[in-house]
Amino acid sequence: MTASEQELVLSEAQIDEIASGQPTAATLALLSTGQAALRRVLLWSVARRLGEPASEAFALLGSAAEAAREAVEEIVVRPFAHDWGLRALTADPETALTGLRTLATAAAVRAGLDVDTTLPVTGDELFLPGLGVADRLHCGTVTVRQAAGEPALGCPHPGAPAPRWRAARTVGLTGDWSITLEEHEPRRIVLGRPLALTPAALQAAEVSLQRAWAVVRADFPGYAPTVRHLLRSLVALAGDDTRSNSSSSPVAVGCIAMDLDVPVPVTTHMLIHETQHLLLAATDDLAPLCVADCRETFRAPWKHFPRPTPAMLQGVFAHSAVIEYWLTRWRAGEDDRQALWNFTYLREVTSPAIAEVRGSADLTTAGRRLVDGLLA
């Protein structure tokens, strides 16, 4: 084990911090470092699997990193890089190579390098991570050229119209903190039904998120560092007539999906809730909380179907923070009957669920310690 590998280990004290839902800045930094390292290893593993055919793309990626390391790093370790890496390791080599070439091209453009390449396209658009998407394609290939820092996309057929380009957009939560709006990432569909935002809808969502973030900082300061440290991108979800929607994925840590057309208190709730899921997923990547071959299932009162141990653990962990959210809401206004009801209900169903999962043989030593922290 190398010195750098030794550093990516969570101590028992840090597991205890995470169990509280409010880890220190040092622990959050370690979790972020672990996520970045995981995504780099996946990228390297994909290139190694492909062998010589990947050498040109990997070399271009290296040149881009030398020219603009921070900008390229944002692309390489973006939230959905984990999902892409896992799929590329099992995809057919041609598909995996196309993904790697596309990633390297996006990195080179972002770094300002001269580029002149042609990329094959599967489907009706070309997604360049960290940059945007080209659609309305004339054919199944797109030329990507850049000279003196000026990128241009086109078609290899003479006289064919150029693709339409839609650049990635961001959402500003504070003057020095913006997150990516994941409106072009193809795999965002795993988080729910994406919603396209008009400029006016995006502006309204940005204002709502800014207000929700201010509430998190003022009323839930213990959870604010986790939100600030882990939230890097956002998928806008289409809501329904019955409830607001939010979700996240352990293979896209850093991104949450949520209905943005909701009141600020609901947005606040979803920010805290979903970033707790991200926190536990990042923890599990450094210190596995369950054995690889889980066999037990649990009946979660908040779900209509049995939950395997990892999902049950995610549920009780996030609920522990949500219980505190509703308690804080109730204390702030004693006539808030919704807050009192939600606090009471969640506490009554979550406490026995934590005790039940504590006895699971699927838990590792780290997992059992974390559950002990939830029970404390």
N, C-alpha and C positions, 0 to 999 in steps of 0.2 A: 504494500500500500504506500503510495506516495504521500508527501507532506500535504499537497493540495487536496488529496482525497481524504486525509485525516481531518482536515478542517471542515469538510462537509458532513459533519456528524452532529446530531442534536443531543445535548446533554439531558440528563434527567430533570435538571432544573428548568431547562428550556421546554421540555415536554409539559412540565407543570404550568409554565407561563401560558403555553398554547391552550391547555385545558381551561384556563380562565377566560379564553377568548380575547385576551388583551396582552399579547406578547410585547416584549421590549423592542426598541429599534434595532438592537444588535441581532435579535432572533429573526426579526422580519428581514433584515439584510441577508442573513444566512439562508433563509428560505428563498429569497430572490436569486441569490448566487447559485443555489441548487437548481432552480428552474432553468437558469441560463445555461448551466453546465449540462444539464440533461438534454436540452435542445441542441447544443453543439455536438454532444456525443451521438445523438440520433442522426444529425447531418453527416458527420464523419462516417458513421456506420452505413448510411445510404451510399455514400461515395465509394466506400470500401467494397460494398456488395457489388456495385456496378463495375468496378475495376477500371481498366484502361479507357473505356468509352466516356467515363466521367472526368477524366483528367483535365480536359480543356475547361469545362465548366468550373471545376474546383479551383483551378489556377486563376480563372477570372475572378472568382469569389475572393481568393486571397489577395489579388491585386486591388480589388475594391476596398477590402478591409485595411490594407496598408495606406490607401489614399484618404479614407474617411472612416476610421474605425467606429466611432460612436454611431454614425448614421447607418452603417451597414449592420452593426450589432442590433439595432432596433428591428431590422428586417429578419435577421437570423434567429433571434430569440423572441419574436413576436408570439402572442399567446397561442395561435393556431399552428405554430411550428411543431409543437409536440404531436398534435394529431396528424399533420402531414408526414412527419418522420416515421411514425408507426405504420401508416398506410403504405408509404414508399418502400418500407422494408419487406412487404409482402406482395406488393403490386408487380405486374409484369415489368421486366427491365425497361422496355421502351417508355412506358408511362412514368416510371420513376425517373428516368433520365430526362424526359421532357420537363418534369417538375423541377429537377435540379438545374437544368439550363435556364428555365424561366426565373428561378430564384437568383441565380448568378447574374443574369441580365438586369434584373431589377436592382440588385446591389450595385452593379457597375454604373447604371444610370444615376442612382442616388448618390454615388461617390463622385459623379462628374467626369467619369472616364469616357473616352471615345468608344463608341459601340457601333457595330455594323453586323447584324445577325438576323436570321429568319427563324421564327419559332412556330412549330406546329400547334394547332389549336384543336382541342376536343370540345365539342359543343359550339355555342354561338358567341362566346366571348373569351378574351384573354385577360386573366387576372395577373397583374404584376404586384407582388406583395410590397406593401409600404408605399406604393405609388398610386394605384388606381386600376381601372379596368377599361379595355377597349372592346366595343361591341359594334353592331351593324357591320359585320365583317363581309367582305366580298367572297372570300374563300377560306379554306382551312389553314392558312398560314398568314402570319403577320411579320412584316419587317420592322425591326427596331433599330433606329440609327440615332446616334448622338455625336455631335461635333461641337467643340468649344462650349460644352455644357448646355446645348440646345437639343432636346430630344424630339424625335419625329417618328410617328408610326405610319405604316403604309401597307400596301399590298404588292407582292412581287409581280403581279400581272400589269403590264403597261396600260395606262389609261384608267385603271380601276379606281374607284373612290377610296379615299382614306377612311379608316375606321373612325367611329366617334370615340373620343376620349373623355372619361369621367374620372377626375382626380379624387383621391381619398380626401375625406373631410374630417375635421376634428371637432371636439366639443370642449370648450374652455370652462373649467370649474373654478379656477382662480387665475390671477394674472400670470402665475408661473407654473400652472398645471393644466395641461390639455390631454385628453384621451382620444384615441382613434375611434371613429364611427365605422364599425365593421359592416359596411353596406355592400361590399364587393366580394368579400371572402366566401368562396363557394361552400365551405363546410359550416357556415353559420346556421344552416338549416337544421343541424342537429340540436340546436338550442330552442327551436320553436319556429313559428311562422313569421319570417322577417317582414318588416313594414318599411316601405320606401318613404323617406321624409322629404317633403318639399322644403325649400329654404325657410319659409315662414314656420313650418312645423319644427324644423331643426332649431331655429332661434327660440321658439317657445320651450322646447325641451331643454335647451341650454340654460335658460333662466330658471326652470324648475329644478334642474340638477344643482345649479349654483345655490339655490335656496335650501335644498335638501342637505347639501354638504355643509352649509352654515349651521343647520340644525344639528347635524352629527357632531360637529366641532363644539357647539355650545352645550348641548344636552347629553351627548353620549361621548365624552372626550376619551374614555377608555378604548372605544372602538375606532376612533378617528384614525390613529396611525395605521391600523390594518387596512382600512379603506384607502387611505392615501398611498400606501406602499404597494398594494397588490392590484388595484384597479388600473388597467392600462388601456382597455378598449371596451366598446359597448355595441350590442346589437339591439336595434329597436324592434320590438315585437308588436304584432297586431293583437290588440286586446279583444275580449269578448264581452257579452252583455251581462255576465254573471260575476266575474271577478277579474282582478288584475293578474298579469302573468309575469313571472321572472324565472330564470334558470341559469345554470352554469354547468361546466363540464370539467372533470379532473384531467382531461387531456387538452384543455385550453385555459390553464390557470392564468389569470390576468384579465379575462373577458367575462362579462356578465351580460345576459340578455334580459330585457325588461320592457314592459309596457310603459311608455313615457307620457301618455296622455292620462295622467292620474294626479290626484292632489299631492302636495308636497309631503305630508306625513306618510303617505303610502310609498313615495319614492325613497324617503328616509329609511323606512322599514326594509325595503328591498335592497338598498345599498348595504345595510348592516347584515341582513340575512345572507345574501349571496356571497359577500366577501368572506363570511365565516366558512362557507363551503369551500371557497378558494384556499383559505388558510389551512383547512384540514387536508385538502388534496396536496398542497405543497409540502405539508408535514409528512404525509404518507410517502411521498417520493424520496424523502431523505431517511425516514425511519418507518418502514412498513408497519402499519397498525394491525393488519390482519394477515393470516397465512395465505399462501398463494392459492391453495385449494380449499376454499371455504365451502362448508357443507350445511351450515345451519340457516334457517330462515326464522323471521320473527313477524308477529302480527303488530303492525304499527297502527295505533288508533287513528292516525291522520291519513292513512292510505287504505285503499280498498283491496289490496293484494299483499301477500307475504313479501317481506323484504329480506334479502341476504344480509349477512353481517356487515359488510362494508357500507351498504346503503343505509342500514339501520343506524350505524355509527355516525354517518353524515347527518342523518335526521336529528338524532338527539343532541349532537354537538351544536348544530345551527339553532335548534330550538332553545338551547340554554341562553343564547344571546337574545333571541326574540322574546323570551320570557322577561328578561331584564328591560328590553325595549318597552314592553307593555306596562311593566311595573313603574318605570320612569314616567311614562305618559299618565298613568293613573295618579301618581303622587303629584304631578304638576297640575292636575285638575281633578279633584275628588269626585266631581259629578260626571266624569267621563266613564259612563257605564260600559261602553264598548271596550275601553282599555281594561277595566276591572274584569269583565267577562273573559276576554282573551288571555289575560294574565292567569286567572284562576284555572281556566280550562287547560291551557298549555302546561302549567305546573303540575296539574293533577295527572295528565296523561304522560308527561315526559319523565317525571321522577321514577315511576315504576319501570318505564321502558329502559332507562339508564341502568337500573339495578338488574334488569333481566339480561341486557347485553353484557353486563359485567361478568356473568357466568359463562359466556361463550368460549368454547374451546378454539374458536377461530381467531381469537385475539392473540397478538404477539405480546411480548413483555412490554414493549412501548405502548401498544394499544390498551393493555390493561392499566398501565400507569395513567394514561390519558383519561380513561373512564373513571378511575379512582379520583382524579382531579375534578371531574364533573360531579361526583357524589359528595365531594368535600364541602 
